[in-house]
Amino acid sequence: MRILRIFVFLMLLTVAIGSENLNSHVFPRPLIIEYPENNENQLKDALKCTSWRFAVETNNLSPWKTIPEECADYVREYIVGPGYKMDIDRVSNEAGEYAKSVDLGDDGKDVWVFDVDETLLSNLPYYSDHGYGLEVFESVEFDKWVEKGMAPALGSSLKLYQEVLHLGFKVFLLTGRSERHRSVTVENLMNAGFHNWHKLVLRGSDDHGKTATTFKSERRNEMVEEGFRIVGNSGDQWSDLLGSSMSNRSFKLPNPIYYIP
Amino acid sequence: MRILRIFVFLMLLTVAIGSENLNSHVFPRPLIIEYPENNENQLKDALKCTSWRFAVETNNLSPWKTIPEECADYVREYIVGPGYKMDIDRVSNEAGEYAKSVDLGDDGKDVWVFDVDETLLSNLPYYSDHGYGLEVFESVEFDKWVEKGMAPALGSSLKLYQEVLHLGFKVFLLTGRSERHRSVTVENLMNAGFHNWHKLVLRGSDDHGKTATTFKSERRNEMVEEGFRIVGNSGDQWSDLLGSSMSNRSFKLPNPIYYIP
């Protein structure tokens, strides 16, 4: 009967191990049941932020000063992950295809307009220190960053820039930066690889207080009055693209970090 | 010894069950190791489609006739899942907040313009049978659907519609549908809950061949000439919103299924 006892012991042990295994299948059940709920909540939160971003990028929102707190992670992950770069690459490719398809006049009057910040130059080194839009914009702090002249190029924008120059477009840079930042902006642009623009237009003393839409429209009106044809326009803000003397085609780069009216 | 045999049998059975459980824990390991790679590819494919959708919704793309084949699942899941509805709800909420913030004149000249298809009425019952944009648009087939007059309301658009009416806006419906579909369109709109619009503008015989941007701009120009102030405009196509006599604020509803120039 000793052998029998040993077998009984072994059997019970095996049953115990077996049921532990069974339990380890059973135990996670409630977790598995809860997991989709967590997933569902995560999904809902993520969808709230994608809806918010859709509203941002389609210009559906009223002027806003900071990103929603609950979308802080979403925005950071979008920016530092592959999404932001892929979206920008796509814009530049579309713009490049369009640029190639245009029949340019031989009078040198075909223009491509570029905005500067978050279009040609990236201020992510600054915004990474300021919660990617979670903090209210501080112009004094931002000016210190601008004055360093260290903003890197957005790679695919540089490629587009060189393409449109090569195709024979005249390049106008139309930026909300102040005239007093002209030299540091020129230096920064050149160090980042941008050369041979036709004109760099900054906000003069008369332009402060105007919305970007108004300021940029006025300057585009002047271009048109001078006989230029605005064939393409690249900007990360709708205020770069909308208003009067709009371009034949506009290219909206992503920017979920800040809004300029 | 018979009892012993039964115990041995039971023990082996339990071991078998136990090790099946163990195996079912061990077996998925290689799958788990492969899973992140699949995830990464899935992530990249999904990001390609979100980049494509960003380009669609920001009007960065050249005129397109069908959605990319590789984004067929992405678009279907967006439409039938919670994303599409959440995005539309958000647009309607933003538009409603704006509408409430407007100081209306007491001359009854403040206008809200609505597009019809994919703005007030949903043609998803039609597009669900046609791959959600994967098939080239067939006007004859689509007309058959229109003539049924069965398109349901987009819920949050109906809510916005009623809100702006209640606030005192005059509602203009400006649609690319043909004048010959006037009566079925009126009937469909009314059955779906839309009433009391000021004017329903459809494409007349002179308007065929015009782009939607041109046709809709011309009709908005007429409104402005008649002294109306276009305060708000809701549409799922940029051709509903851009051009001349643009609204003070425009509200772009999502539409990754089709493009109208």
Interface residues (C-beta under 8 A of the other chain):
Chain A: I3 L4 F7 V8 L10 M11 T14 V15 I17 G18 N21 L22 S24 H25 L43 K44 L47 K48 T50 S51 W52 F54 A55 E57 T58 N59 N60 L61 S62 P82 G83 M86 D87 D89 R90 V91 E94 A95 E97 Y98 S250 F251 K252 P254
Chain B: I3 L4 F7 V8 L10 M11 T14 V15 I17 G18 N21 L22 S24 H25 L43 K44 L47 K48 T50 S51 W52 F54 A55 E57 T58 N59 N60 L61 S62 P82 G83 M86 D87 D89 R90 V91 E94 A95 E97 Y98 S250 F251 K252 P254
